[in-house]
Amino acid sequence: MLRYTLMRLGIFAGCLVVVWGAVYSGVFPRGFGDSNGLWVLLLALVLSAPVSWVVLRKERDRASVQIAARVERLKAGLDADRRQEDVDDDASRAQGGAAAPR
């Protein structure tokens, strides 16, 4: 996941440099007044999104597999905890103890 994030930031930084050069060379229009910096950032963000969507497809799929596996491990752990609580509750009731309210 960290690798994907760093690659995405790298693509954004590359787009930022390209857009900055294009704006200051006159290829892209400049922003109004003092908004030129914001214009460059916004334009770089808009351009980097589709580029990273296409270029990082395999890395995004790899990250989603890792996340899905982590979620499945967490679900399995929660189910095991829930089953253990049920076993403990049943054992407590069998011994005649009062079960804690849920």
C-alpha positions in Angstrom: 0.0 0.0 0.0 2.9 2.4 0.8 4.4 1.6 -2.5 1.2 2.5 -4.4 0.9 5.8 -2.4 4.5 6.7 -3.2 4.1 5.9 -6.8 0.9 8.0 -6.9 2.7 10.9 -5.3 5.5 10.6 -7.8 3.1 10.8 -10.7 1.5 13.9 -9.1 5.0 15.5 -8.6 5.8 14.8 -12.3 2.6 16.3 -13.4 3.2 19.3 -11.2 6.5 19.9 -12.8 5.1 19.5 -16.3 2.1 21.8 -15.6 4.3 24.4 -13.9 6.6 24.5 -17.0 3.6 24.6 -19.4 1.9 27.4 -17.5 5.1 29.5 -17.2 6.0 28.9 -20.8 2.5 30.0 -22.0 1.3 26.6 -23.3 -1.4 26.6 -20.5 -3.2 29.8 -19.4 -2.1 31.5 -16.2 -4.4 31.8 -13.2 -6.2 35.1 -12.4 -4.2 37.4 -10.1 -2.6 35.6 -7.1 -4.4 32.3 -7.9 -1.7 31.0 -10.3 -0.2 28.6 -7.7 -3.6 27.1 -6.9 -4.3 26.8 -10.6 -1.1 24.9 -11.2 -1.8 22.5 -8.3 -5.4 21.9 -9.4 -4.4 21.3 -13.0 -1.7 18.9 -11.9 -4.1 17.0 -9.7 -6.7 16.7 -12.5 -4.0 15.5 -14.9 -2.4 13.1 -12.5 -5.6 11.2 -11.7 -6.2 9.6 -15.0 -2.5 9.0 -15.6 -2.2 7.1 -12.3 -5.5 5.3 -13.0 -4.0 3.8 -16.1 -0.3 3.5 -15.1 -0.8 2.1 -11.6 -3.5 -0.5 -12.5 -1.4 -3.5 -11.6 -0.1 -2.0 -8.4 -3.6 -1.0 -7.3 -4.8 -4.6 -7.9 -1.9 -5.9 -5.9 -2.7 -3.5 -3.0 -6.4 -4.4 -3.1 -5.5 -8.1 -2.8 -3.4 -7.3 0.3 -6.2 -5.3 1.8 -8.8 -8.0 1.1 -6.6 -10.6 2.8 -6.1 -8.4 5.8 -9.9 -7.9 6.1 -10.5 -11.6 5.9 -8.0 -12.3 8.7 -9.7 -9.7 10.9 -13.1 -11.2 10.2 -11.8 -14.7 11.0 -10.4 -13.3 14.3 -13.6 -11.6 15.2 -15.6 -14.8 14.4 -13.2 -16.9 16.6 -13.6 -14.4 19.5 -17.4 -14.5 19.1 -17.4 -18.3 19.1 -15.2 -18.4 22.2 -17.5 -15.9 24.0 -20.5 -18.2 23.1 -18.6 -21.3 24.5 -17.7 -19.4 27.7 -21.3 -18.2 28.1 -22.7 -21.7 27.6 -20.2 -23.1 30.1 -21.2 -20.4 32.6 -24.9 -21.1 32.2 -24.2 -24.9 32.6 -22.5 -24.3 35.9 -25.4 -22.3 37.1 -23.8 -18.9 37.0 -25.5 -15.8 35.8 -24.5 -14.7 32.4 -23.6 -11.1 31.8 -26.2 -9.2 29.9 -25.5 -8.3 26.3 
